[in-house]
Amino acid sequence: MAVQSLRAFTHTETDKMTWVMVGKNDQKTLKALKGRFNFHDIDLEDAAPPIQSPKLAVRDGYIFMILQFPIFNRQNRIISTAEVDFFIMDNLLVTVDTSKLIPLQELYENFRRTKGGVVKDNITADDVPHLIYLILDTMLSSVFPMIRHISNDVDSIESQVFTNLGKDLIRELLRVKTNIVNIRKSMQGHKTVIRKLIEVSQERFPGIRRFEEYFDKLVDSTKDIWDNLQLQKETIEALHETNTSLADFKMNEIIKILTIFSCIIFPLTLIATLFSMRAAGMPLVDSAYGFWGILGLMAACTVLMVAFFRHKKWL
């Protein structure tokens, strides 16, 4: 086995195949790939920024595939989307991973260290189809811990939604909702692309055998991931609606109390304003007990207003 570092990319060779790992997608690196492998300009443009939608294209001599995978940032706990580009030939695989996805990088290092003898589920990377299966299976397996993490976050939000109507809960709810959307965006094209990969690989490369046997498992994994994400999406949307309804109810209660308080204060303010004019002939103003009489009048108005609100069941 030979391992050679070539600036932006490295390649590892075995007796049957070569895996080229590309860590950049700038114009200089893409130009080097063009010169070395003569990839189509359209595919190299798709490999350049920004992130492209999942796709699979059949070219003269190779298959070009784009897949997206979620990546979790432990600092801000946000899940974003990363792109991996595949150039698939009969005995050569080129992967462009500018996000340095940890599962993929670890698999490549294991492939390099074991001279292609990477073993998972009794499968060794002794040819391109097996290697692609191991890559996709590894990347899909890395999604399940994220789903479990989101599920724990959803359970935590559900336990707080009736007791904690604060900014922190809303912020957490929106964070989890965004993470679910980002994973769904990453995974929505996998099943279609993998199924198409099975079809075109059998037609394009007759020497690649048993593709469907391995990749059917990947299709099932994408379905399991999507079903879990769909359930979490419905749950978090229900919790969001519940939180919004509770917040609206709480706000309505506050507005109702303030409105009732204003309705009680208004006649008292009116009475105080009228008696403050001290016009000639105004009752109670010149009386020795006028102050207490005015207070009694205000108290009577307050009692009547509270009784009226209770009668209407507004209190």
Buried (B, 14 or more C-beta within 10 A) or exposed (E): EEEEEEEBBBBBBBEEBBBBBBBBBEEEBBEBBBEEBEBBEEBBEBBBEEBBEBBBBBBEBBBBBBBBBBBBEEEEEEBBBBBBBBBBBBBBBBBBBBBEBEBBBEBBEBBBEBBBEBEBEEBBBBBBBBBBBBBBBBBBEBBEEBBEBBBEBBEEBBEBBEEEBEEEBBEBBEBBBBBBBBBBBBBBBBBBBBBBBBEBBBEBBEEBEEBEEBBEEBBEBBEBBBEBBEEBBEBBEEBBEBBEEEBEEEEEEEEEEEEBEEEBEEBBEEBEEEBEEEEEEEEBBEEEEBEEBBEEBBEEBBEEBEEEBEEEEEE
